[in-house]
Amino acid sequence: MAVADSEGMRIAYSDRGKGEPVFLCLPGWCVHQTIFAPLAERLSAHHRVLAMDWRGHGESEASGRDVGSAEMLADALAVIQSSGAQTVIPIAQAHAGWVALDLRRRLDQRVPGMIFTSWNPIFTTGNPLAPRFLGAMQAVQDRAHWRETVELLLTMWVGDAPSDVTREIRQEAGTHGFEDWARGGREIAAVFAREGDPLQAMSKLSPSVPVLHVYAQPRMSEYLSRQESFARDHSWFSVHRLEAVSHFPTLEAPDETASLITEFIRRLNPHPA
């Protein structure tokens, strides 16, 4: 396991494969880089793949200070610098997507594309699931209700998943207590209030950057059709709904996810040197 220094914090990351551009796997709040292990194993046959743990998560050093979006961006930048990667394509789980957007804003053309897995809700207008999700982000900040809210989220995310996926996610999530879940809820709610939904935030990037969104949940057809409609109007965006059931496609469906990512990279760079 490699280590980067981020504001005096030891940030652990795995480093597999060779070449540029480099994939940088960013876990969501309260899960760890291990959710990317099956995907990284497949992608590293032809690409260099980094997968990191945020401070206070997994193998990284615990922080005695508050942690928010600024610290997560600092951690990601530290891993990029430590690794020597010149061109980076984030693979961001859920709301780590906001960090990926910040990386693009900070590094510009050094981030030539972005891949998001299960970034839900990716749009909020007319989406009946969005108020429930944002309500949950408030509830995890309440000491009286955070445990039951986390249980509801985990049941939704992995309730029908294969046993190995369920076991891994519950084990990782269980290492995080109220403070971590509350921070996650606070930061996610704040960025939605500040930037709008993810599709709105992506649309404001100038110049635009190629994006692939891969997900399995929710299964409702309108959720997919709305994204497909957005893709028809915005050529830089593409979406694929997997034949999977959990919130964690990199863990549950690594073969299909790797295939989609490989095709995305081929379109991004159709004539590699």
C-alpha positions, 0 to 999 in steps of 0.5 A: 500500500502506497502512502501520500501526505495530505496536510500532515495526514497519511493517505493510503492508496493502492497502485496497480498497472502502468500507463496514462491516463491514470484511473483514480478510484474515489470511494463514497463516504463511509466506504473504502477503496476495497469496493474498487478492488475487483474493478481495479484488478480487471482494469489494471491489465491495460491501465494504471489504477489508483484507489484511495481511502479518505482520511479517517477511512480504511487504511488512511490515518484518522483525523482529529479535525473536522473533515469536509469537501475541502479536505477530501479534495486535498487528499485526492490531490495529494495522491495524484502528486505522490503517484506522479500521475500526469493525466487522471480520470476519476472513477467516483462512487456516489457523492465522491463525484463532487470531488471529481468535479473539483479535480476537473476545476482544479486540474483542467485538461489533466482530467480529460474525462470522468466516470461516475458510479451510482451518483444518485440522485443525479437529477432532482427536478421531478425526481420523487426519490430526491426529497427522500434522499436529501431528507436522509442526509439531514437525518444522519446528522441527528444523534437520535435517528442516525442509526435507523437512517443508516440502516434504511440506506444500507437496506436500500443499497444492498438489501437484494445484493449477493451475500459477499457484496452485502457483507463487505459493505456492511462491514465497511460502513459499520466501522464509521460512527455518528461523526462520520455519517453526520459529516457525510450528510452535512457535506452532501446536503450543502453541495446540493444546496450550493451547486444544484444537482450533479447534472446541473453542476456538470453542465456548468463546466467550461469547456465540457468534459466527457462523462460516463454514468454507470449505475444499477439503482434505482430500477425505475424506467423514468430515472434512466429515460431522463438521463438518456434524454439529457445525453441526447441534448449533451453529447459529452454525457453517456449513461448505462444501467447495469444488470445488477441490483446494488448501489455498488457496481464496481463490487457487484458487477466488475466485468460489465463495469470494466467493459463499459469503462474500457469502451469509454476510454476507447472513445475518449482516445480512439488513436492511442500512441 
